Amino acid sequence: MAKKKKPPVKKPAKPTVAAKPLSTEFIRAFIATFIEPKTWPGPTQSNASIVADFATFTNVLMTAYLLLQPPVPDGSGSVSDRLAKFVIAQGWPVTTPIVKRLRPDTTTVRLYEISAIAYELLGAINDWRNQGGRGGGGGQWPPH
């Protein structure tokens, strides 16, 4: 009696593009403006003002995205004012460039930009806490 042949084992297809996090021009500019200079959160900033700033960042970005209207700067130099001027200068979310292959998914890319920025802001808060900010000690960010 002849042995039955085992079916060949299928190897998973190799991805044609290396998987790496998406980084858009807007995300890079935001990080360079608000996070990389290590100016936010400030060394003596209170927890309550960090919460308010975080809410301002997400509110301004979500409002500009959903209403497709630029925020209104108030000339105060506050986080809201600086962010409004930044969003207007970038032309976000309407005219900020997106790489050609992602243009069919513009709405998804814009939401991704907001979530990536929120992630970076949370990392900045964690760094602030680890460097003696008023929030006290904490674990490393990201948590993996």
N, C-alpha and C positions, 0 to 999 in steps of 0.2 A: 504494500500500500504506500502510495506516494505521500510525502509530507505536504501539508498545506503551506502555501507561501503566506508569510505575514505581509499585510499591506505596508507599503513604504511609509515611514514616518515623515509627516509634513513639517518642514522647517518654516518658522514664521518669516514672513517677508521682512527684509531690512528696510527701515525707513529711508526714503530718498533724501530727506532733509533732516539734519541733526536737530533734535528737540532742544530748544533753548527758550527761555522766557521771552515773551514779546516785549520789546522796548520801543516806544514810539518817540518821535521828536518832542512831543508835548510832555511826556513823562520825564524824559531826560532834562528838558528845560525847567520843569517844575522842581525836580530834585536839586538841580544846580542853583536855583534861585532861593528855595525855601528850606532845604534840608542839608545839603552839603556844606554850606558855610557855617553849620553848627550854630545858627542863630535862633533856631526854634526847636524845642522850647528853650526859653532863656534860663540861665542858671538859677535865678531866684524866683522864677515864675511859679505861681501857686497852682495847685491841682485844679482848682475851679477855673482858672483862666486857661489852662491847657484844654480842659473839657470844652470850654466856650470856643477856643480857637479851632479845635478839631471839628466841632459842629459847624463852625463858619466855613472851613475848607470844604466839607462835604456838602453843605447847603448851597454855597455859591456854585460849585461844580455841577451838582445835580440840577439846580435851577437853570443854569445856562444850558445844560444838555437837554432837559425836557422841554423848556420853553423856547429854545433856540434864540435866546435874547442875551445880549451882553449884560453883565452886571454893571451897576452904576457906582463908580468910585465917588467917595465923598471928600477926598482931599485931606483926610485926618491922619494918614500914615498908619492906620490900624491894619491888622491882618486882613480884614475885609476889604479895605481900600487898596492895599498892595496886591491882593489876589485879584480884585476886579481889574486893576490896571494890567496885571500880568495876562489874564484871560483875554482882554481886549487886544493887547499887543500881539498875542499868539494867534488871534482869530479863531479861537477855539469856541465851540466845537464845529463851526461851519466851514472854515477855510483852512484849518491846520492840516497839512498834508498827511496822507496815509499811503503807505507803500501800495503799489499797483495791485499786487495779489490779494490784498485785504480790502480793497475798495468795495467789493460786493457786500461786505459785512461791516460797513461803517458804523451802524448802530451798536453792534457788539463790541467793536474796537473802542468806541467812546466809553461804553460802560466798563470795559476792561481798564481803560486809562484811569477812570475814577477809582476802581478797586485797587489797582496797582499803587496809586498815590496814597490811598488809605493805608495800605500795607506799609509803605515807606514812612508815613507819619507815625504809625504805631511803633515801628522800629526806632524812630527818633525819640519817641517818648521812653521807650525801654532804655536806650542809650543814656538819656537824661537821668533816669532813675539810677542806673548803674554807676553814674559819675557823681552821685551825691545830690541829685536834685531833691526837692522837698518831698517827692513821692516816696522816698526810701529805697531800699534795695529791691532787686527783682531778678528774675531769671534772664537768660540770654534770649535775644530775639534775632532771628526767628527761632521757634521752639524745636527745630529739627536739626 
